[in-house]
Amino acid sequence: MAGSLNKVQLIGRLGADPEIKQMVNGKSVARLSIATSQSWKDKSSGERKEKTEWHRVVIFNEGLVNVVQQYVKKGSNLYIEGQLSTRKWKDESTGQDKYSTEVVLQGYNSSLTMLDSKNSGNNSNLVSENKSSLPNDNLNQDSSNLDDEIPF
């Protein structure tokens, strides 16, 4: 379809150490679980509320897999760019079709940036197929200065 776009951008923290596996073709794949959160102030009670979403991320790009394997661990703060993909498989025990929607980093439209500070011992590097920099504006914007209006 002409004029369509499938692009995902996430900034979040890893909930577990990356899982690196070898595929049948000999290449490696990395699987990550990234948490993103939003917070707001409830109008009626005045209390602070928070909602966390978990995102499955699969990295097929060999260079990014190597970086993840060496430098990324549970709690790492990451910026990723990829695309959504839904895969289907059959549950062997029940015979039912199962689905999983994942953010896939593969090819030239993928990037991974480690956002942890250099003081914490982690390098803050951009690793990408086609990106040379990531704008740092608004990355650490405090959400507490946002209006307590919820857009939904």
Backbone bond lengths (Angstrom), bond angles and torsions (degrees), N, CA, C in turn:
res aa  C-N    CA-C-N  psi(-1)  N-CA   C-N-CA  omega(-1)  CA-C   N-CA-C  phi
1 M - - - 1.441 - - 1.530 108.08 -
2 A 1.300 116.66 125.13 1.459 120.89 178.64 1.520 109.96 -72.14
3 G 1.321 115.70 143.32 1.453 120.38 175.88 1.519 114.59 80.49
4 S 1.318 119.40 16.86 1.459 120.03 178.68 1.525 109.50 -100.77
5 L 1.320 115.20 161.80 1.462 120.85 -178.61 1.516 109.45 -144.09
6 N 1.312 116.95 134.51 1.460 122.89 176.48 1.517 106.32 -129.93
7 K 1.334 116.67 94.06 1.457 121.63 -177.11 1.515 109.23 -140.92
8 V 1.333 115.45 134.23 1.458 122.02 179.56 1.520 107.85 -124.60
9 Q 1.327 116.25 134.28 1.455 122.55 174.12 1.523 107.17 -124.88
10 L 1.324 116.44 127.55 1.457 121.24 179.99 1.520 110.13 -133.06
11 I 1.323 115.64 143.11 1.454 122.36 167.20 1.517 105.33 -124.38
12 G 1.325 116.11 120.28 1.454 119.18 -177.96 1.515 111.65 -166.75
13 R 1.326 114.35 -176.85 1.465 121.16 -177.90 1.529 110.11 -112.93
14 L 1.331 114.70 145.94 1.458 120.76 177.34 1.522 110.16 -73.17
15 G 1.331 116.26 133.25 1.457 121.50 178.83 1.519 112.93 -87.85
16 A 1.326 116.92 -13.22 1.470 122.03 179.71 1.520 107.79 -155.88
17 D 1.316 115.96 164.29 1.459 119.45 175.02 1.527 109.17 -61.31
18 P 1.336 117.60 147.38 1.470 120.44 178.69 1.522 111.00 -60.35
19 E 1.313 115.46 147.72 1.460 121.79 176.45 1.528 107.07 -105.39
20 I 1.315 116.26 117.48 1.466 121.76 -179.86 1.524 108.00 -107.92
21 K 1.335 116.31 127.01 1.469 120.80 179.47 1.515 109.68 -130.09
22 Q 1.321 114.64 155.47 1.455 122.68 176.07 1.530 107.99 -94.39
23 M 1.327 116.92 129.56 1.459 120.99 176.86 1.525 109.25 -85.89
24 V 1.326 115.70 169.56 1.468 122.23 -179.53 1.528 111.11 -58.96
25 N 1.338 117.32 -35.07 1.467 120.87 -178.59 1.526 112.86 -78.98
26 G 1.331 118.05 3.21 1.455 121.55 177.25 1.512 115.09 93.22
27 K 1.323 117.92 -12.80 1.461 120.96 179.49 1.527 110.26 -84.00
28 S 1.326 115.28 159.53 1.462 120.65 -179.29 1.519 110.95 -97.75
29 V 1.317 114.95 152.97 1.459 122.20 175.35 1.533 107.38 -132.95
30 A 1.331 116.17 142.24 1.463 121.03 178.11 1.519 108.90 -113.43
31 R 1.320 116.13 137.70 1.464 122.11 176.20 1.520 108.05 -118.95
32 L 1.328 115.29 131.04 1.459 122.27 -178.76 1.519 110.04 -127.14
33 S 1.308 115.63 155.07 1.458 122.08 172.62 1.522 106.81 -123.42
34 I 1.344 116.54 111.03 1.463 122.05 -174.77 1.520 110.05 -110.54
35 A 1.323 115.92 133.06 1.465 122.30 177.80 1.519 109.67 -101.58
36 T 1.340 115.25 132.99 1.462 121.28 169.90 1.521 106.79 -120.19
37 S 1.317 116.11 146.23 1.465 120.35 -177.58 1.515 110.85 -132.72
38 Q 1.299 114.88 151.06 1.455 120.75 170.94 1.519 107.13 -131.81
39 S 1.319 115.82 146.02 1.460 119.12 179.48 1.519 109.16 -131.66
40 W 1.313 114.87 154.26 1.448 121.65 179.66 1.521 109.05 -154.11
41 K 1.309 114.43 166.10 1.457 121.01 178.28 1.524 107.27 -102.62
42 D 1.328 116.32 122.32 1.458 122.04 179.72 1.526 109.12 -67.26
43 K 1.338 116.80 126.66 1.468 120.82 -176.42 1.521 112.52 -64.48
44 S 1.318 117.12 -40.46 1.464 119.04 -174.82 1.527 112.86 -76.98
45 S 1.324 118.48 -41.77 1.464 120.54 -176.22 1.526 112.86 -97.87
46 G 1.335 117.09 -20.62 1.452 120.82 -177.78 1.519 113.48 79.04
47 E 1.339 117.25 -1.29 1.459 118.86 -178.36 1.522 111.37 -84.95
48 R 1.314 114.67 154.14 1.451 122.91 -179.72 1.522 109.05 -78.98
49 K 1.328 117.59 129.24 1.463 123.51 178.69 1.523 108.57 -116.07
50 E 1.323 115.58 152.79 1.458 120.58 178.99 1.523 109.49 -142.79
51 K 1.332 115.18 142.39 1.460 121.23 176.69 1.524 107.82 -129.43
52 T 1.331 116.15 129.78 1.461 121.75 179.93 1.517 109.39 -112.14
53 E 1.315 115.62 134.51 1.470 122.98 175.21 1.524 107.84 -112.75
54 W 1.331 116.58 140.66 1.458 122.28 176.92 1.519 109.65 -107.44
55 H 1.321 116.45 135.08 1.462 122.47 -176.69 1.519 109.34 -123.90
56 R 1.331 115.41 131.23 1.461 120.58 174.90 1.521 107.82 -87.06
57 V 1.318 115.36 130.41 1.465 121.33 -179.13 1.523 107.91 -123.96
58 V 1.330 115.96 132.35 1.463 121.89 178.73 1.523 107.34 -123.09
59 I 1.336 115.55 127.94 1.467 120.70 -177.66 1.523 108.94 -115.77
60 F 1.350 115.35 118.25 1.453 121.76 177.78 1.524 111.69 -101.73
61 N 1.327 117.38 -19.38 1.451 122.41 -179.21 1.530 109.52 -64.16
62 E 1.335 116.80 116.24 1.469 122.17 -172.70 1.528 112.55 -57.49
63 G 1.324 118.12 -41.66 1.462 121.19 179.04 1.517 112.10 -63.45
64 L 1.333 116.52 -42.81 1.462 120.38 179.18 1.526 111.16 -68.39
65 V 1.325 117.26 -36.74 1.471 120.71 177.52 1.529 109.70 -60.39
66 N 1.336 117.15 -42.70 1.464 120.95 179.14 1.521 111.74 -62.66
67 V 1.321 117.21 -42.27 1.467 121.12 178.84 1.523 110.40 -64.94
68 V 1.327 116.52 -44.95 1.466 120.65 179.04 1.523 110.01 -59.72
69 Q 1.313 116.42 -44.67 1.457 121.44 -178.05 1.536 111.23 -61.27
70 Q 1.324 117.24 -37.25 1.456 120.84 -175.32 1.527 113.91 -86.53
71 Y 1.341 118.25 -36.24 1.459 120.02 -166.37 1.524 116.34 -119.71
72 V 1.309 118.85 -15.92 1.467 120.91 -172.50 1.520 110.03 -102.37
73 K 1.334 116.05 136.82 1.465 120.55 179.06 1.527 109.00 -146.27
74 K 1.321 115.74 173.27 1.456 121.79 179.28 1.531 109.42 -50.07
75 G 1.330 116.06 132.93 1.458 121.52 179.70 1.510 114.23 91.86
76 S 1.344 118.01 -12.17 1.469 120.56 179.75 1.523 110.42 -60.41
77 N 1.325 115.44 139.99 1.462 121.91 177.21 1.525 107.83 -95.14
78 L 1.338 117.30 121.38 1.461 121.98 -173.85 1.515 112.36 -127.98
79 Y 1.319 114.95 149.21 1.461 123.11 166.09 1.521 104.88 -112.71
80 I 1.328 116.60 126.91 1.468 119.57 178.05 1.520 109.90 -129.34
81 E 1.315 114.44 151.02 1.459 122.72 171.87 1.513 107.50 -128.96
82 G 1.318 115.68 130.57 1.450 120.68 178.41 1.513 109.62 -160.69
83 Q 1.321 116.28 -154.39 1.461 119.95 177.89 1.513 109.68 -137.14
84 L 1.332 115.96 153.09 1.458 121.44 178.67 1.510 110.46 -76.82
85 S 1.317 114.89 140.34 1.452 121.11 176.51 1.528 108.02 -145.76
86 T 1.316 116.48 134.59 1.465 121.17 177.14 1.518 108.14 -110.18
87 R 1.318 115.38 126.53 1.465 119.00 177.56 1.520 109.34 -113.48
88 K 1.323 114.05 155.04 1.461 121.74 -175.88 1.515 108.63 -124.78
89 W 1.321 116.80 140.43 1.454 122.30 175.25 1.517 109.18 -148.72
90 K 1.313 116.35 165.41 1.459 122.00 179.52 1.524 109.52 -100.92
91 D 1.325 116.27 128.01 1.456 121.86 175.17 1.519 107.09 -70.54
92 E 1.333 116.21 118.81 1.468 120.56 -175.13 1.524 112.62 -66.12
93 S 1.328 117.55 -30.54 1.468 119.30 -177.55 1.528 112.64 -78.77
94 T 1.345 117.65 -34.10 1.470 120.06 -177.41 1.523 113.18 -108.61
95 G 1.327 116.81 -18.35 1.460 120.08 -177.33 1.519 113.17 78.90
96 Q 1.331 118.05 2.58 1.463 121.94 -178.74 1.525 110.88 -83.67
97 D 1.336 115.01 149.72 1.459 120.52 174.23 1.521 109.29 -73.39
98 K 1.310 116.44 136.09 1.464 123.19 177.31 1.520 108.02 -121.14
99 Y 1.338 115.92 150.92 1.455 121.92 -179.10 1.517 109.98 -130.34
100 S 1.326 115.71 147.93 1.453 121.36 175.65 1.520 108.35 -141.91
101 T 1.325 116.47 126.91 1.457 121.15 176.08 1.520 108.18 -100.40
102 E 1.328 115.81 127.56 1.452 121.55 -174.36 1.521 110.59 -132.71
103 V 1.317 115.58 156.62 1.457 121.80 170.64 1.527 105.49 -91.43
104 V 1.327 116.86 120.64 1.458 121.79 -175.31 1.526 109.55 -107.62
105 L 1.334 115.73 130.47 1.460 122.12 174.08 1.514 106.80 -109.21
106 Q 1.324 114.75 110.33 1.465 121.40 -175.21 1.512 107.24 -157.99
107 G 1.305 117.42 136.94 1.457 120.17 175.35 1.513 113.49 78.82
108 Y 1.326 115.14 -163.25 1.460 121.35 -170.08 1.531 114.03 -78.39
109 N 1.315 119.85 -14.10 1.464 121.67 -179.08 1.519 113.11 -92.11
110 S 1.306 118.74 15.40 1.450 122.39 -175.33 1.516 111.07 -109.64
111 S 1.334 115.23 145.16 1.458 118.85 172.98 1.515 109.87 -151.14
112 L 1.309 114.57 157.93 1.456 123.03 179.88 1.518 107.01 -142.41
113 T 1.331 116.74 128.28 1.458 121.50 177.27 1.512 108.46 -126.71
114 M 1.324 116.28 129.02 1.459 120.92 174.93 1.520 107.08 -86.74
115 L 1.333 116.97 122.00 1.464 121.60 -173.55 1.522 113.47 -101.01
116 D 1.327 117.70 -0.84 1.459 119.56 -179.75 1.523 109.88 -64.03
117 S 1.330 115.87 147.78 1.461 119.63 -178.80 1.520 110.19 -69.77
118 K 1.306 115.29 152.92 1.462 120.41 179.26 1.519 110.56 -66.63
119 N 1.333 117.59 -24.26 1.459 121.22 179.84 1.518 112.31 -68.93
120 S 1.339 117.74 -21.83 1.460 119.90 -178.32 1.523 111.99 -84.24
121 G 1.330 116.63 2.27 1.458 119.87 177.65 1.511 113.47 95.88
122 N 1.315 117.65 -7.61 1.463 120.65 178.75 1.514 109.66 -99.82
123 N 1.314 116.86 143.74 1.455 120.19 174.51 1.510 108.87 -77.60
124 S 1.318 116.26 144.98 1.453 120.86 176.08 1.521 107.15 -104.52
125 N 1.304 116.44 95.28 1.454 121.61 -173.76 1.515 111.08 -123.48
126 L 1.319 114.83 151.08 1.453 120.46 171.83 1.515 107.39 -101.91
127 V 1.312 116.39 126.43 1.449 121.03 177.66 1.509 106.34 -122.46
128 S 1.314 116.89 123.29 1.451 119.33 -171.30 1.515 110.66 -157.39
129 E 1.306 114.72 159.67 1.453 119.50 173.91 1.524 111.02 -83.05
130 N 1.355 117.63 -34.76 1.455 118.56 -174.36 1.519 113.53 -140.25
131 K 1.303 119.57 13.70 1.452 121.53 -178.51 1.527 108.49 -110.17
132 S 1.325 117.08 144.68 1.450 118.84 177.42 1.515 111.84 -113.20
133 S 1.318 117.94 -18.78 1.463 118.86 178.16 1.510 109.47 -157.14
134 L 1.298 115.20 164.23 1.457 122.89 177.54 1.499 106.90 -127.79
135 P 1.330 118.81 126.05 1.461 118.81 179.49 1.520 110.11 -62.68
136 N 1.324 115.52 130.47 1.461 120.78 -179.18 1.516 112.46 -87.26
137 D 1.325 117.76 -6.59 1.452 120.40 179.83 1.515 110.40 -61.62
138 N 1.299 116.66 134.44 1.460 125.14 173.63 1.520 114.02 67.83
139 L 1.332 119.96 7.41 1.456 119.38 179.69 1.523 111.42 -68.36
140 N 1.319 116.87 -35.82 1.455 120.17 -178.54 1.521 111.35 -109.47
141 Q 1.310 116.74 29.65 1.453 121.04 -178.11 1.523 109.72 -64.95
142 D 1.311 115.75 130.02 1.454 121.11 -179.06 1.520 109.24 -73.75
143 S 1.325 116.62 123.73 1.458 119.86 -177.84 1.525 111.94 -76.83
144 S 1.347 117.73 -9.41 1.457 119.22 -178.48 1.521 112.06 -70.77
145 N 1.335 117.66 -18.60 1.460 118.59 178.99 1.524 111.44 -88.28
146 L 1.319 117.08 3.48 1.452 120.28 176.80 1.521 109.86 -78.53
147 D 1.294 116.03 149.74 1.452 121.71 177.14 1.527 108.87 -60.61
148 D 1.317 117.34 150.31 1.461 119.00 -178.30 1.515 112.34 -81.39
149 E 1.324 117.12 13.60 1.456 121.58 173.09 1.514 108.87 -73.42
150 I 1.295 117.93 135.68 1.458 122.84 174.30 1.511 107.13 -102.94
151 P 1.337 118.16 128.66 1.458 121.03 -172.82 1.515 115.39 -72.17
152 F 1.324 118.21 5.06 1.476 119.27 179.56 1.489 110.87 -136.15
